Amino acid sequence: MRVTTATTWLFEVPLYDCTYVEPFCGGAGLAIELLRSGAVSAIHLNDLDRAVFAFWREAVDYTDRLCARIEETTCTMETWYDCKAIYRSSDALSLEDLGFATFFLNRTNRSGILKGGVIGGKEQAGKWSLDARMNKVDLIERIQRIGKLRSRITVTNLDACDLVSSYCDRVTDNVLMYLDPPYVDKGPGLYLNAYEEDDHRRLARLVAKLPCHWVVSYDAHDLIREIYSPFHSTDLALHYSAPEHARVGNELVFFSEKLTPPDMEGLTSRYRRPWAIDEFDARSAAI
């Protein structure tokens, strides 16, 4: 979850050996931390973005292969261009190549945004060079720790609505689902699989049918206030503190009936990386 105070709150929810599910997993930093800490017994990471799925598939199921490739690859602009080309034609390439390209771009692009520009610029004339966040030893150790948890991690490449629908048919309270859908206003500029109004409405209808605990976070938009109006909610005024995008914004967090919204008073900042694999960001403490 991107909201830091809410992250702490989740550790206080009586999860009772539950499965934690993220239909839009992205960086999945919270999911990994919940699993590592023993707060949940298993996690289900899903993302329709094939690049995101490819990375998590490599990290979880082919850990040694990914780590070896990280160790062997030189961090140069030539490699960056190669990975950018792979990412742009992701539908036609192997998951192995795409998974590594996703990782490499996350580590070498500004704020970790896959569609963003390279750290230091293409001429590498900036204050920082593209390898500023490529600490191979540390990153390999982190990925290896994830690999050791593979028996308790499920990774899928499904449409989020299809995944949520599959959980609607499960009569269980032993699941906590966190949904972080594409933003309404700026989604098309941030996500490969942006949502239209009908998509947001369809997702809300499915969420309302979930028998399990759930949390949904969104940008503060009138459409979202309308379609999630029956549910408990908290308004957040946040300072987005990623250096390239420092600004103030508002966000909404909604909660299922059996969850009590946490006291988020005083929450004023967070790192805002619209896609970043936060698990491997130098500023993330997830691992």
C-alpha positions as CSV (number, residue, x, y, z in Angstrom):
1,M,0.0,0.0,0.0
2,R,1.4,3.4,-0.9
3,V,0.0,5.1,2.2
4,T,2.7,4.7,4.9
5,T,0.4,5.2,7.9
6,A,-2.1,2.7,6.5
7,T,0.8,0.3,6.0
8,T,1.5,0.4,9.7
9,W,-2.2,0.0,10.4
10,L,-2.4,-3.2,8.3
11,F,0.1,-4.8,10.6
12,E,-2.4,-4.3,13.4
13,V,-5.3,-5.9,11.6
14,P,-6.1,-9.3,13.0
15,L,-5.2,-11.2,9.8
16,Y,-5.1,-14.7,11.4
17,D,-2.9,-16.5,9.0
18,C,-4.7,-15.1,5.9
19,T,-3.8,-14.7,2.3
20,Y,-3.0,-11.2,1.1
21,V,-4.0,-10.3,-2.5
22,E,-3.0,-7.4,-4.7
23,P,-4.8,-7.4,-8.1
24,F,-2.7,-4.4,-9.2
25,C,0.6,-5.5,-7.6
26,G,3.2,-3.2,-9.2
27,G,6.1,-3.0,-6.7
28,A,4.4,-5.2,-4.1
29,G,6.6,-3.9,-1.3
30,L,3.9,-4.2,1.3
31,A,3.0,-7.7,0.2
32,I,6.5,-8.9,0.6
33,E,6.9,-7.3,3.9
34,L,3.7,-8.7,5.3
35,L,4.8,-12.2,4.2
36,R,8.3,-11.8,5.6
37,S,7.1,-10.5,8.9
38,G,4.7,-13.4,9.3
39,A,1.6,-11.2,9.3
40,V,0.1,-13.2,6.5
41,S,0.7,-16.8,5.5
42,A,0.6,-16.3,1.7
43,I,0.4,-13.6,-0.9
44,H,-1.1,-13.4,-4.4
45,L,0.5,-10.9,-6.7
46,N,-1.3,-10.1,-9.9
47,D,-0.8,-7.5,-12.6
48,L,-2.2,-7.3,-16.2
49,D,0.8,-5.4,-17.3
50,R,3.0,-8.2,-18.9
51,A,6.2,-6.4,-17.9
52,V,5.2,-6.3,-14.2
53,F,4.2,-9.9,-14.3
54,A,7.4,-10.9,-16.1
55,F,9.5,-9.4,-13.4
56,W,7.7,-11.0,-10.5
57,R,7.7,-14.4,-12.3
58,E,11.5,-14.2,-12.7
59,A,12.0,-13.0,-9.1
60,V,9.8,-15.7,-7.6
61,D,10.2,-18.7,-9.9
62,Y,13.5,-18.2,-11.6
63,T,15.4,-16.4,-8.9
64,D,18.9,-17.8,-9.7
65,R,18.6,-17.0,-13.4
66,L,17.6,-13.4,-12.7
67,C,20.3,-12.9,-10.1
68,A,22.9,-14.3,-12.5
69,R,21.8,-12.0,-15.2
70,I,22.0,-8.9,-12.9
71,E,25.5,-9.9,-11.9
72,E,26.7,-10.4,-15.5
73,T,25.1,-7.3,-17.1
74,T,27.0,-4.0,-17.4
75,C,25.0,-0.9,-16.4
76,T,25.5,1.2,-19.5
77,M,23.4,3.3,-21.8
78,E,23.7,0.6,-24.4
79,T,22.1,-1.8,-22.0
80,W,19.4,0.8,-21.2
81,Y,18.5,1.3,-24.9
82,D,18.3,-2.5,-25.3
83,C,16.0,-2.9,-22.3
84,K,13.9,0.1,-23.4
85,A,13.4,-1.6,-26.8
86,I,12.4,-4.9,-25.1
87,Y,9.9,-3.1,-22.9
88,R,8.3,-1.3,-25.8
89,S,7.7,-4.5,-27.7
90,S,6.9,-6.6,-24.6
91,D,4.0,-8.6,-26.2
92,A,6.4,-10.3,-28.6
93,L,9.3,-11.2,-26.3
94,S,10.1,-13.9,-23.8
95,L,9.2,-13.4,-20.2
96,E,12.8,-14.0,-19.2
97,D,14.1,-11.0,-21.3
98,L,11.1,-8.9,-20.4
99,G,11.5,-9.6,-16.7
100,F,15.1,-8.5,-16.7
101,A,14.4,-5.4,-18.8
102,T,11.7,-4.4,-16.4
103,F,14.0,-4.7,-13.4
104,F,16.8,-2.8,-15.2
105,L,14.6,0.1,-16.3
106,N,13.1,0.3,-12.8
107,R,16.6,0.7,-11.3
108,T,17.9,3.1,-13.9
109,N,14.9,5.4,-14.7
110,R,14.0,8.4,-12.7
111,S,11.7,7.5,-9.8
112,G,11.7,3.9,-11.1
113,I,9.0,4.7,-13.7
114,L,9.2,2.3,-16.6
115,K,7.9,4.8,-19.1
116,G,10.2,7.5,-17.7
117,G,13.6,8.9,-18.6
118,V,17.0,7.6,-17.6
119,I,18.7,8.9,-14.5
120,G,21.3,11.5,-15.6
121,G,19.7,12.0,-19.0
122,K,20.6,10.3,-22.3
123,E,23.8,12.2,-22.4
124,Q,24.6,11.2,-18.8
125,A,25.5,14.8,-18.0
126,G,23.4,15.0,-14.9
127,K,24.4,15.0,-11.2
128,W,23.7,11.3,-11.0
129,S,24.5,8.5,-13.5
130,L,22.2,5.7,-14.5
131,D,23.9,3.2,-12.1
132,A,23.2,5.4,-9.0
133,R,20.6,2.9,-7.8
134,M,22.1,-0.3,-9.2
135,N,23.8,-1.8,-6.1
136,K,24.1,-5.3,-7.5
137,V,25.1,-7.0,-4.2
138,D,22.3,-5.6,-2.2
139,L,19.7,-6.1,-5.0
140,I,20.7,-9.7,-5.6
141,E,20.4,-10.4,-1.8
142,R,16.9,-8.9,-1.8
143,I,15.8,-11.0,-4.7
144,Q,17.2,-14.2,-3.2
145,R,15.2,-13.5,-0.1
146,I,12.1,-13.3,-2.2
147,G,13.0,-16.6,-4.0
148,K,13.1,-18.4,-0.6
149,L,9.5,-17.5,-0.1
150,R,8.3,-18.8,-3.4
151,S,6.2,-21.7,-1.9
152,R,3.9,-19.0,-0.4
153,I,3.8,-16.6,-3.4
154,T,1.4,-16.9,-6.3
155,V,2.0,-14.7,-9.4
156,T,-0.6,-14.2,-12.1
157,N,-1.2,-12.1,-15.2
158,L,-4.9,-11.6,-15.1
159,D,-7.3,-8.8,-15.7
160,A,-7.9,-7.3,-12.2
161,C,-11.7,-7.6,-12.5
162,D,-11.4,-11.2,-13.5
163,L,-9.3,-11.9,-10.4
164,V,-11.6,-10.0,-8.1
165,S,-14.6,-11.9,-9.6
166,S,-12.9,-15.2,-8.8
167,Y,-12.6,-14.2,-5.1
168,C,-16.3,-13.2,-5.0
169,D,-17.1,-16.9,-5.3
170,R,-15.0,-17.9,-2.3
171,V,-16.8,-18.0,1.0
172,T,-14.0,-17.0,3.3
173,D,-13.0,-14.2,5.7
174,N,-9.4,-15.4,5.5
175,V,-8.4,-13.1,2.7
176,L,-7.3,-9.4,2.7
177,M,-7.3,-7.7,-0.7
178,Y,-5.7,-4.4,-1.4
179,L,-6.7,-2.7,-4.7
180,D,-4.7,0.2,-6.1
181,P,-6.4,0.8,-9.5
182,P,-5.1,3.1,-12.2
183,Y,-5.8,6.8,-11.4
184,V,-8.8,8.4,-13.0
185,D,-7.3,11.7,-14.1
186,K,-3.7,10.8,-14.9
187,G,-4.0,7.0,-15.5
188,P,-3.4,7.1,-19.3
189,G,-0.1,8.8,-18.7
190,L,1.1,6.5,-16.0
191,Y,-0.2,3.0,-16.8
192,L,-0.1,0.8,-19.8
193,N,-3.5,-0.6,-18.9
194,A,-5.4,2.6,-18.0
195,Y,-9.1,2.5,-17.0
196,E,-12.1,4.2,-18.6
197,E,-15.1,5.1,-16.5
198,D,-16.9,1.8,-17.3
199,D,-13.9,-0.1,-16.0
200,H,-13.9,1.8,-12.7
201,R,-17.6,1.2,-12.3
202,R,-17.3,-2.5,-13.1
203,L,-14.5,-2.9,-10.6
204,A,-16.5,-1.1,-7.8
205,R,-19.5,-3.5,-8.5
206,L,-17.2,-6.5,-8.1
207,V,-15.5,-5.1,-4.9
208,A,-18.9,-4.7,-3.4
209,K,-19.6,-8.4,-3.8
210,L,-16.3,-9.5,-2.1
211,P,-16.9,-11.7,1.0
212,C,-13.4,-10.9,2.3
213,H,-11.7,-7.9,3.9
214,W,-10.6,-5.3,1.3
215,V,-9.0,-1.9,1.0
216,V,-9.2,0.4,-2.1
217,S,-7.1,3.5,-2.7
218,Y,-7.7,6.1,-5.4
219,D,-7.0,9.6,-6.5
220,A,-9.6,12.0,-5.1
221,H,-12.1,12.2,-7.9
222,D,-15.8,12.8,-8.0
223,L,-16.4,9.6,-10.0
224,I,-14.7,7.6,-7.3
225,R,-16.6,9.3,-4.5
226,E,-19.8,8.4,-6.2
227,I,-19.2,4.8,-7.0
228,Y,-17.7,4.0,-3.6
229,S,-20.1,6.2,-1.6
230,P,-21.7,3.2,0.3
231,F,-18.3,2.3,2.0
232,H,-16.3,3.7,4.9
233,S,-13.6,6.1,3.6
234,T,-10.8,8.3,4.6
235,D,-9.6,11.5,2.8
236,L,-5.9,12.0,2.7
237,A,-4.0,15.3,1.8
238,L,-0.5,14.1,0.8
239,H,2.7,15.7,-0.1
240,Y,4.3,13.6,-2.9
241,S,8.0,13.7,-2.1
242,A,9.7,12.1,-5.0
243,P,12.2,14.8,-6.1
244,E,11.0,15.0,-9.7
245,H,7.3,15.3,-8.8
246,A,7.2,17.2,-5.5
247,R,3.6,18.4,-5.1
248,V,0.5,18.2,-2.9
249,G,-2.3,15.8,-3.8
250,N,-5.4,14.2,-2.4
251,E,-6.3,10.6,-2.2
252,L,-9.2,8.5,-1.0
253,V,-9.0,5.2,0.8
254,F,-12.1,2.9,1.1
255,F,-12.6,0.0,3.5
256,S,-14.9,-3.1,3.6
257,E,-17.6,-3.2,6.2
258,K,-15.7,-5.2,8.8
259,L,-12.6,-3.0,8.7
260,T,-12.4,0.2,10.8
261,P,-10.6,3.0,9.0
262,P,-7.3,3.9,10.7
263,D,-6.5,7.3,12.2
264,M,-4.4,8.8,9.5
265,E,-4.3,12.3,11.0
266,G,-0.9,13.8,10.5
267,L,0.0,11.8,7.4
268,T,1.6,14.4,5.2
269,S,4.1,12.8,2.9
270,R,5.1,9.8,1.0
271,Y,7.3,8.8,-2.0
272,R,5.2,8.9,-5.1
273,R,6.3,6.5,-7.8
274,P,3.3,5.8,-10.0
275,W,4.6,2.4,-11.2
276,A,8.0,1.8,-9.4
277,I,8.9,-1.6,-8.1
278,D,9.2,-0.1,-4.7
279,E,10.7,-3.3,-3.3
280,F,13.9,-2.4,-5.1
281,D,14.0,1.3,-4.6
282,A,16.9,2.5,-2.5
283,R,14.5,4.5,-0.3
284,S,12.2,1.5,0.4
285,A,12.7,-0.4,3.7
286,A,10.6,-3.3,2.6
287,I,13.5,-5.7,2.6
